[in-house]
Amino acid sequence: MKLLSVNTGRARAVPYTDTAGGLTGIDKRPVAGPVAVAAPGPRGAGGSGLAGDDVCDLRHHGGDDQAVYAFAREDLDRWETVLGRELSPGVFGENLTTSGIDVSGTLIGERWRIGDDLVLEATAPRIPCRTFAEWLGERGWVKRFTQDAAPGAYFRVLRPGSVRAGDPVHVLHRPDHEVTVAFLFRARTTAPELRPRVIAAGSALSAEEHARALAWAEPAPAPGPPAPVG
């Protein structure tokens, strides 16, 4: 298991985003040398965990619980066949393009060590948005990506470090629950019957996902007495 590439992107103006100034950093490109990775700060203030990588919509992206986004090269290869076009590393907006890892099968709370120092913990799936769809230019992309249910994973940084293409990835810890990134994605989108089980991932979830899981886990209120007749 290893990194095929480390990808960063700089902000540029596009006509298809509603961020201030119409900027997006979704166009990620592989970086040749080492890239420093650290916790960027809370949502709304912190952006990407990677040095030299821009996050423009701090309302919905970035922050400590979405510091790093990883996507599997195997899934890019599968989409290449489906779409009939080449998909270069970083084209899905991922910071880390991996090889030999089922990224969407990663458990929430699973920890990876990459290279010598960096330790990451999986927190949430990527939810597709308009910017992603317009950037890729594929008709019905949000629906297609959602139905595929292999969204890639967001991570928080537990220990900072520098990474580069070719670094090995070691799984340090796998929690004892069933909630994978793909499981959580399906619970949020196409399989609401899974929602009461998401709480098993506990505090390893991103703050936003944990609040949602707590609400899902609450029992439905008991029906009240029947209304009087007459």
HELIX and SHEET records of a PDB file:
HELIX    1   1 ALA A   20  GLY A   22  5                                   3    
HELIX    2   2 ASP A   64  GLN A   66  5                                   3    
HELIX    3   3 ARG A   73  LEU A   83  1                                  11    
HELIX    4   4 VAL A  103  GLY A  105  5                                   3    
HELIX    5   5 ARG A  130  LEU A  136  1                                   7    
HELIX    6   6 TRP A  141  ASP A  148  1                                   8    
HELIX    7   7 VAL A  181  ARG A  188  1                                   8    
HELIX    8   8 PRO A  192  ALA A  204  5                                  13    
HELIX    9   9 ALA A  207  ALA A  217  1                                  11    
SHEET    1   A 8 ARG A  29  PRO A  30  0                                        
SHEET    2   A 8 LYS A   2  THR A   8 -1                                        
SHEET    3   A 8 LEU A  96  SER A  99 -1                                        
SHEET    4   A 8 VAL A  68  ALA A  72  1                                        
SHEET    5   A 8 ALA A 153  ARG A 159 -1                                        
SHEET    6   A 8 LEU A 118  PRO A 125 -1                                        
SHEET    7   A 8 ARG A 111  ILE A 114 -1                                        
SHEET    8   A 8 VAL A 169  HIS A 173 -1                                        
SHEET    1   B 2 ARG A  12  ALA A  13  0                                        
SHEET    2   B 2 LEU A  23  THR A  24 -1                                        
SHEET    1   C 2 VAL A  35  VAL A  37  0                                        
SHEET    2   C 2 GLY A 161  VAL A 163 -1                                        
END                                                                             
